Amino acid sequence: MRPQSAKSKGRKWQQRIARSLTELFGWGEGDAESRPTGSPGIDIMLSAKAREDWPFDIEAKNTKAFPSWAGLDQGRYNSGHKRLGCMVWKKAREDRGMIVFDFDEFSRFWKEWNE
């Protein structure tokens, strides 16, 4: 696959995630935006209001094979203070995706978030 095609595929997945979160939480325009592919940091930029509703920082992956720990580690590395990094992965040519967390980190995070 050409790099341009791969970036386009990733960009469309990021935009779909941002749109889905906006619809799910009833956010306004600009509350969840896809960051340009290849940019450093998290893939979905959230407004202050959106960050209150959704405490997770997203690394989006749209690949043939499951990216294993590398994708999750990237999301964790880019995650902000008091937020939890996760990976939202979609297998190429599939219409559905999955969200992946480190289980121990998620357990600790959820306990703190709900206190």
N, C-alpha and C positions, 0 to 999 in steps of 0.2 A: 504494500500500500504506500502511496506517495505521502510524504509528510504533510502536504497541504490537505489531503483527504482525511488523514488521521486527525488533524487539528479540527477540521470541520465536523467530523463525527463526535469528537469530544465536546466541542462547543455546543452542538445541538443537545447533547445529553445534559450539559450544565444548564442550558436555558430551560430544558424541560423540568429539571429539578427546581429551579428558581420559580417557574410558573406554578408548579404543583404546590410548593410551600405557600406561595402567595394566595392561591385559591383555598388551601386548607385552613389557613389562619385568618383569611379575610384582610390581608395586608393591602396597602395601596401601592401605586406605582413607585418603584425605586426602593422598596423595602427589602427585596431580594433580587440581586443582580448577578449574572454570570460574569466572572472575571475573564479577561482575554486569555486564551490558552497560551501556556508558556510563561505566564506572569508568576512571579514568586508569591507565596502565601496561599491562603485558602482559595477554593474555587468559586464559592458562592459568597458574595459580599452582602452583609445584612445591616440594616439600619439599627439604631439604638432600640427602637420599639421591637423590631423583629428579633433582636438578640435576647430580649426579655422573654419572648414567647418560645424561642427555639434555642436551647443552650448548647447546641452542637455546631462545630465547625466542620465543613464538608470538604473532603477530597473526592472528586468525581472521577470514575474510571469507566471507560467503555472499551472493553478488550475482548478478544476471543477467549483467552484463558484467564482464570481467576488470578488476580495479581498477588496473591498471598500476603505475607507480612509487609512487603515493600510499600504497597498502597496505603495500608493502615498506618504504618510508621510515618509516612509522609503527612497524612492527616493529623496524626498526633503531634508531630514536630511543629506544624504550622498553627496549631490550636492556641487560642488566647487564654489569658488568665481566667480561672474559674469557669472554663468551658471545656467541653470534651470533644476531641477530634474523632472523626469517624470517616469511613469510606463508603460511598454509595456507588456500587458496582452494577453495571449492566453488561451482560454478555452480548457481543455483537450479534445483530440480527434477531434479538429477542425484544419483546415489548415491555418486559418487566425488569425491575432491578431489585437489589437487596442492599440493606444497610448493615455495616459491619462495625462492631465495637470490640475493643479488648474487654473481655468479660470482667476481669478484676477491676480495671479502671472504671468501667461502667457501674459496677456495684458500689464502689467507694463514692463516685460522683453522684449517683442517684440518692444515696443516703444523705450526703451533704446538701444537695439541691432541695430536698424535701424537709430539711430541719428548719 
